[in-house]
Amino acid sequence: MSSFEKQLDPKQFVRVHRSYIIKVDQLSKIEPMEKDSYKAILLNGEKVSISKSGYARLKQTIGL
């Protein structure tokens, strides 16, 4: 997964979990879940888990 991640534009794609890379423009919203955990809701309705480090990367990329 990390070799695939290196091939993608970091301004457009963010690894939010060790199993998930999302395209930033497909992000609809971020929902808080349990303590310090979040889910990314994509435009197509898919829900993707976000790790703590993935949340930090996502916030940095989208400017939160």
PDB file as gemmi writes it, atoms N, CA and C in Angstrom:
CRYST1    1.000    1.000    1.000  90.00  90.00  90.00 P 1                      
ATOM      1  N   MET A   1       0.826  -1.179   0.000  1.00  0.00           N  
ATOM      2  CA  MET A   1       0.000   0.000   0.000  1.00  0.00           C  
ATOM      3  C   MET A   1       0.876   1.251   0.000  1.00  0.00           C  
ATOM      4  N   SER A   2       1.998   1.206   0.699  1.00  0.00           N  
ATOM      5  CA  SER A   2       2.810   2.415   0.763  1.00  0.00           C  
ATOM      6  C   SER A   2       3.490   2.719  -0.569  1.00  0.00           C  
ATOM      7  N   SER A   3       3.822   1.710  -1.358  1.00  0.00           N  
ATOM      8  CA  SER A   3       4.402   1.983  -2.683  1.00  0.00           C  
ATOM      9  C   SER A   3       3.350   2.605  -3.603  1.00  0.00           C  
ATOM     10  N   PHE A   4       2.114   2.171  -3.469  1.00  0.00           N  
ATOM     11  CA  PHE A   4       1.016   2.744  -4.242  1.00  0.00           C  
ATOM     12  C   PHE A   4       0.787   4.195  -3.816  1.00  0.00           C  
ATOM     13  N   GLU A   5       0.841   4.441  -2.506  1.00  0.00           N  
ATOM     14  CA  GLU A   5       0.645   5.785  -1.972  1.00  0.00           C  
ATOM     15  C   GLU A   5       1.691   6.760  -2.517  1.00  0.00           C  
ATOM     16  N   LYS A   6       2.913   6.309  -2.677  1.00  0.00           N  
ATOM     17  CA  LYS A   6       4.003   7.163  -3.170  1.00  0.00           C  
ATOM     18  C   LYS A   6       3.789   7.601  -4.616  1.00  0.00           C  
ATOM     19  N   GLN A   7       3.014   6.849  -5.378  1.00  0.00           N  
ATOM     20  CA  GLN A   7       2.763   7.169  -6.779  1.00  0.00           C  
ATOM     21  C   GLN A   7       1.650   8.213  -6.955  1.00  0.00           C  
ATOM     22  N   LEU A   8       0.883   8.453  -5.905  1.00  0.00           N  
ATOM     23  CA  LEU A   8      -0.259   9.363  -5.984  1.00  0.00           C  
ATOM     24  C   LEU A   8       0.119  10.784  -5.572  1.00  0.00           C  
ATOM     25  N   ASP A   9      -0.589  11.758  -6.106  1.00  0.00           N  
ATOM     26  CA  ASP A   9      -0.376  13.159  -5.768  1.00  0.00           C  
ATOM     27  C   ASP A   9      -0.847  13.410  -4.330  1.00  0.00           C  
ATOM     28  N   PRO A  10       0.064  13.804  -3.426  1.00  0.00           N  
ATOM     29  CA  PRO A  10      -0.326  14.008  -2.021  1.00  0.00           C  
ATOM     30  C   PRO A  10      -1.291  15.173  -1.806  1.00  0.00           C  
ATOM     31  N   LYS A  11      -1.470  16.025  -2.805  1.00  0.00           N  
ATOM     32  CA  LYS A  11      -2.441  17.107  -2.687  1.00  0.00           C  
ATOM     33  C   LYS A  11      -3.855  16.622  -2.998  1.00  0.00           C  
ATOM     34  N   GLN A  12      -3.966  15.484  -3.689  1.00  0.00           N  
ATOM     35  CA  GLN A  12      -5.267  14.949  -4.079  1.00  0.00           C  
ATOM     36  C   GLN A  12      -5.670  13.703  -3.302  1.00  0.00           C  
ATOM     37  N   PHE A  13      -4.686  12.946  -2.808  1.00  0.00           N  
ATOM     38  CA  PHE A  13      -4.963  11.678  -2.141  1.00  0.00           C  
ATOM     39  C   PHE A  13      -4.330  11.663  -0.755  1.00  0.00           C  
ATOM     40  N   VAL A  14      -5.060  11.119   0.221  1.00  0.00           N  
ATOM     41  CA  VAL A  14      -4.566  11.039   1.589  1.00  0.00           C  
ATOM     42  C   VAL A  14      -4.788   9.624   2.108  1.00  0.00           C  
ATOM     43  N   ARG A  15      -3.757   9.075   2.724  1.00  0.00           N  
ATOM     44  CA  ARG A  15      -3.911   7.782   3.382  1.00  0.00           C  
ATOM     45  C   ARG A  15      -4.488   8.046   4.764  1.00  0.00           C  
ATOM     46  N   VAL A  16      -5.728   7.653   4.975  1.00  0.00           N  
ATOM     47  CA  VAL A  16      -6.415   7.942   6.225  1.00  0.00           C  
ATOM     48  C   VAL A  16      -6.407   6.759   7.192  1.00  0.00           C  
ATOM     49  N   HIS A  17      -5.992   5.614   6.690  1.00  0.00           N  
ATOM     50  CA  HIS A  17      -5.965   4.390   7.492  1.00  0.00           C  
ATOM     51  C   HIS A  17      -4.966   3.467   6.818  1.00  0.00           C  
ATOM     52  N   ARG A  18      -4.463   2.506   7.532  1.00  0.00           N  
ATOM     53  CA  ARG A  18      -3.472   1.636   6.878  1.00  0.00           C  
ATOM     54  C   ARG A  18      -4.064   0.855   5.708  1.00  0.00           C  
ATOM     55  N   SER A  19      -5.385   0.784   5.649  1.00  0.00           N  
ATOM     56  CA  SER A  19      -6.055   0.073   4.561  1.00  0.00           C  
ATOM     57  C   SER A  19      -6.754   0.970   3.548  1.00  0.00           C  
ATOM     58  N   TYR A  20      -6.770   2.293   3.789  1.00  0.00           N  
ATOM     59  CA  TYR A  20      -7.551   3.185   2.935  1.00  0.00           C  
ATOM     60  C   TYR A  20      -6.788   4.432   2.505  1.00  0.00           C  
ATOM     61  N   ILE A  21      -6.898   4.743   1.231  1.00  0.00           N  
ATOM     62  CA  ILE A  21      -6.439   6.009   0.669  1.00  0.00           C  
ATOM     63  C   ILE A  21      -7.660   6.630   0.020  1.00  0.00           C  
ATOM     64  N   ILE A  22      -7.930   7.896   0.343  1.00  0.00           N  
ATOM     65  CA  ILE A  22      -9.099   8.543  -0.255  1.00  0.00           C  
ATOM     66  C   ILE A  22      -8.674   9.730  -1.103  1.00  0.00           C  
ATOM     67  N   LYS A  23      -9.501  10.031  -2.092  1.00  0.00           N  
ATOM     68  CA  LYS A  23      -9.302  11.216  -2.911  1.00  0.00           C  
ATOM     69  C   LYS A  23     -10.033  12.365  -2.213  1.00  0.00           C  
ATOM     70  N   VAL A  24      -9.305  13.422  -1.920  1.00  0.00           N  
ATOM     71  CA  VAL A  24      -9.820  14.516  -1.107  1.00  0.00           C  
ATOM     72  C   VAL A  24     -11.105  15.117  -1.684  1.00  0.00           C  
ATOM     73  N   ASP A  25     -11.191  15.254  -2.992  1.00  0.00           N  
ATOM     74  CA  ASP A  25     -12.394  15.876  -3.561  1.00  0.00           C  
ATOM     75  C   ASP A  25     -13.628  14.969  -3.501  1.00  0.00           C  
ATOM     76  N   GLN A  26     -13.460  13.731  -3.062  1.00  0.00           N  
ATOM     77  CA  GLN A  26     -14.584  12.812  -2.893  1.00  0.00           C  
ATOM     78  C   GLN A  26     -15.089  12.778  -1.453  1.00  0.00           C  
ATOM     79  N   LEU A  27     -14.436  13.528  -0.572  1.00  0.00           N  
ATOM     80  CA  LEU A  27     -14.820  13.577   0.837  1.00  0.00           C  
ATOM     81  C   LEU A  27     -16.045  14.467   1.009  1.00  0.00           C  
ATOM     82  N   SER A  28     -17.090  13.908   1.592  1.00  0.00           N  
ATOM     83  CA  SER A  28     -18.303  14.667   1.856  1.00  0.00           C  
ATOM     84  C   SER A  28     -18.235  15.300   3.241  1.00  0.00           C  
ATOM     85  N   LYS A  29     -17.918  14.474   4.243  1.00  0.00           N  
ATOM     86  CA  LYS A  29     -17.805  14.982   5.608  1.00  0.00           C  
ATOM     87  C   LYS A  29     -17.029  14.002   6.473  1.00  0.00           C  
ATOM     88  N   ILE A  30     -16.658  14.482   7.643  1.00  0.00           N  
ATOM     89  CA  ILE A  30     -15.966  13.662   8.632  1.00  0.00           C  
ATOM     90  C   ILE A  30     -16.873  13.575   9.842  1.00  0.00           C  
ATOM     91  N   GLU A  31     -17.192  12.354  10.253  1.00  0.00           N  
ATOM     92  CA  GLU A  31     -18.064  12.157  11.410  1.00  0.00           C  
ATOM     93  C   GLU A  31     -17.254  11.639  12.587  1.00  0.00           C  
ATOM     94  N   PRO A  32     -17.426  12.253  13.767  1.00  0.00           N  
ATOM     95  CA  PRO A  32     -16.775  11.705  14.960  1.00  0.00           C  
ATOM     96  C   PRO A  32     -17.458  10.409  15.363  1.00  0.00           C  
ATOM     97  N   MET A  33     -16.675   9.476  15.837  1.00  0.00           N  
ATOM     98  CA  MET A  33     -17.225   8.208  16.315  1.00  0.00           C  
ATOM     99  C   MET A  33     -16.934   8.135  17.817  1.00  0.00           C  
ATOM    100  N   GLU A  34     -16.293   7.085  18.250  1.00  0.00           N  
ATOM    101  CA  GLU A  34     -15.923   6.950  19.654  1.00  0.00           C  
ATOM    102  C   GLU A  34     -14.758   7.873  19.964  1.00  0.00           C  
ATOM    103  N   LYS A  35     -14.238   7.762  21.147  1.00  0.00           N  
ATOM    104  CA  LYS A  35     -13.129   8.603  21.602  1.00  0.00           C  
ATOM    105  C   LYS A  35     -11.996   8.626  20.581  1.00  0.00           C  
ATOM    106  N   ASP A  36     -11.695   9.818  20.085  1.00  0.00           N  
ATOM    107  CA  ASP A  36     -10.587  10.042  19.147  1.00  0.00           C  
ATOM    108  C   ASP A  36     -10.647   9.192  17.884  1.00  0.00           C  
ATOM    109  N   SER A  37     -11.830   8.795  17.441  1.00  0.00           N  
ATOM    110  CA  SER A  37     -11.913   8.080  16.171  1.00  0.00           C  
ATOM    111  C   SER A  37     -12.949   8.758  15.275  1.00  0.00           C  
ATOM    112  N   TYR A  38     -12.716   8.638  13.986  1.00  0.00           N  
ATOM    113  CA  TYR A  38     -13.543   9.327  12.998  1.00  0.00           C  
ATOM    114  C   TYR A  38     -13.836   8.413  11.823  1.00  0.00           C  
ATOM    115  N   LYS A  39     -14.878   8.754  11.087  1.00  0.00           N  
ATOM    116  CA  LYS A  39     -15.212   8.090   9.824  1.00  0.00           C  
ATOM    117  C   LYS A  39     -15.290   9.156   8.747  1.00  0.00           C  
ATOM    118  N   ALA A  40     -14.737   8.852   7.597  1.00  0.00           N  
ATOM    119  CA  ALA A  40     -14.869   9.722   6.432  1.00  0.00           C  
ATOM    120  C   ALA A  40     -16.095   9.250   5.665  1.00  0.00           C  
ATOM    121  N   ILE A  41     -16.963  10.170   5.342  1.00  0.00           N  
ATOM    122  CA  ILE A  41     -18.129   9.862   4.523  1.00  0.00           C  
ATOM    123  C   ILE A  41     -17.837  10.422   3.138  1.00  0.00           C  
ATOM    124  N   LEU A  42     -17.821   9.546   2.146  1.00  0.00           N  
ATOM    125  CA  LEU A  42     -17.510   9.952   0.781  1.00  0.00           C  
ATOM    126  C   LEU A  42     -18.778  10.346   0.038  1.00  0.00           C  
ATOM    127  N   LEU A  43     -18.619  11.009  -1.081  1.00  0.00           N  
ATOM    128  CA  LEU A  43     -19.769  11.465  -1.870  1.00  0.00           C  
ATOM    129  C   LEU A  43     -20.663  10.323  -2.326  1.00  0.00           C  
ATOM    130  N   ASN A  44     -20.083   9.122  -2.520  1.00  0.00           N  
ATOM    131  CA  ASN A  44     -20.888   7.975  -2.957  1.00  0.00           C  
ATOM    132  C   ASN A  44     -21.553   7.242  -1.784  1.00  0.00           C  
ATOM    133  N   GLY A  45     -21.380   7.779  -0.552  1.00  0.00           N  
ATOM    134  CA  GLY A  45     -22.024   7.188   0.621  1.00  0.00           C  
ATOM    135  C   GLY A  45     -21.165   6.204   1.384  1.00  0.00           C  
ATOM    136  N   GLU A  46     -20.021   5.836   0.827  1.00  0.00           N  
ATOM    137  CA  GLU A  46     -19.124   4.906   1.519  1.00  0.00           C  
ATOM    138  C   GLU A  46     -18.624   5.526   2.815  1.00  0.00           C  
ATOM    139  N   LYS A  47     -18.449   4.693   3.843  1.00  0.00           N  
ATOM    140  CA  LYS A  47     -17.882   5.132   5.117  1.00  0.00           C  
ATOM    141  C   LYS A  47     -16.521   4.467   5.280  1.00  0.00           C  
ATOM    142  N   VAL A  48     -15.513   5.271   5.579  1.00  0.00           N  
ATOM    143  CA  VAL A  48     -14.141   4.791   5.678  1.00  0.00           C  
ATOM    144  C   VAL A  48     -13.584   5.165   7.049  1.00  0.00           C  
ATOM    145  N   SER A  49     -12.987   4.208   7.735  1.00  0.00           N  
ATOM    146  CA  SER A  49     -12.362   4.480   9.031  1.00  0.00           C  
ATOM    147  C   SER A  49     -11.149   5.374   8.860  1.00  0.00           C  
ATOM    148  N   ILE A  50     -10.951   6.250   9.836  1.00  0.00           N  
ATOM    149  CA  ILE A  50      -9.793   7.143   9.829  1.00  0.00           C  
ATOM    150  C   ILE A  50      -8.988   6.873  11.099  1.00  0.00           C  
ATOM    151  N   SER A  51      -7.701   6.605  10.950  1.00  0.00           N  
ATOM    152  CA  SER A  51      -6.829   6.407  12.109  1.00  0.00           C  
ATOM    153  C   SER A  51      -6.433   7.764  12.693  1.00  0.00           C  
ATOM    154  N   LYS A  52      -5.805   7.760  13.864  1.00  0.00           N  
ATOM    155  CA  LYS A  52      -5.359   9.017  14.473  1.00  0.00           C  
ATOM    156  C   LYS A  52      -4.365   9.734  13.578  1.00  0.00           C  
ATOM    157  N   SER A  53      -3.382   9.004  13.063  1.00  0.00           N  
ATOM    158  CA  SER A  53      -2.390   9.641  12.184  1.00  0.00           C  
ATOM    159  C   SER A  53      -3.014  10.029  10.843  1.00  0.00           C  
ATOM    160  N   GLY A  54      -3.960   9.246  10.365  1.00  0.00           N  
ATOM    161  CA  GLY A  54      -4.663   9.570   9.134  1.00  0.00           C  
ATOM    162  C   GLY A  54      -5.492  10.832   9.284  1.00  0.00           C  
ATOM    163  N   TYR A  55      -6.093  11.014  10.471  1.00  0.00           N  
ATOM    164  CA  TYR A  55      -6.872  12.217  10.731  1.00  0.00           C  
ATOM    165  C   TYR A  55      -5.967  13.445  10.708  1.00  0.00           C  
ATOM    166  N   ALA A  56      -4.783  13.332  11.286  1.00  0.00           N  
ATOM    167  CA  ALA A  56      -3.825  14.447  11.286  1.00  0.00           C  
ATOM    168  C   ALA A  56      -3.407  14.789   9.867  1.00  0.00           C  
ATOM    169  N   ARG A  57      -3.123  13.761   9.033  1.00  0.00           N  
ATOM    170  CA  ARG A  57      -2.743  13.993   7.636  1.00  0.00           C  
ATOM    171  C   ARG A  57      -3.887  14.625   6.856  1.00  0.00           C  
ATOM    172  N   LEU A  58      -5.097  14.141   7.087  1.00  0.00           N  
ATOM    173  CA  LEU A  58      -6.270  14.667   6.395  1.00  0.00           C  
ATOM    174  C   LEU A  58      -6.505  16.129   6.758  1.00  0.00           C  
ATOM    175  N   LYS A  59      -6.434  16.443   8.052  1.00  0.00           N  
ATOM    176  CA  LYS A  59      -6.614  17.828   8.485  1.00  0.00           C  
ATOM    177  C   LYS A  59      -5.574  18.745   7.849  1.00  0.00           C  
ATOM    178  N   GLN A  60      -4.353  18.289   7.784  1.00  0.00           N  
ATOM    179  CA  GLN A  60      -3.285  19.099   7.184  1.00  0.00           C  
ATOM    180  C   GLN A  60      -3.544  19.312   5.694  1.00  0.00           C  
ATOM    181  N   THR A  61      -3.978  18.290   5.008  1.00  0.00           N  
ATOM    182  CA  THR A  61      -4.221  18.374   3.569  1.00  0.00           C  
ATOM    183  C   THR A  61      -5.389  19.285   3.227  1.00  0.00           C  
ATOM    184  N   ILE A  62      -6.478  19.185   3.990  1.00  0.00           N  
ATOM    185  CA  ILE A  62      -7.655  19.992   3.667  1.00  0.00           C  
ATOM    186  C   ILE A  62      -7.658  21.338   4.389  1.00  0.00           C  
ATOM    187  N   GLY A  63      -6.689  21.571   5.259  1.00  0.00           N  
ATOM    188  CA  GLY A  63      -6.543  22.874   5.897  1.00  0.00           C  
ATOM    189  C   GLY A  63      -7.433  23.114   7.096  1.00  0.00           C  
ATOM    190  N   LEU A  64      -7.692  22.092   7.890  1.00  0.00           N  
ATOM    191  CA  LEU A  64      -8.490  22.271   9.116  1.00  0.00           C  
ATOM    192  C   LEU A  64      -7.594  22.633  10.278  1.00  0.00           C  
TER     193      LEU A  64                                                      
END                                                                             
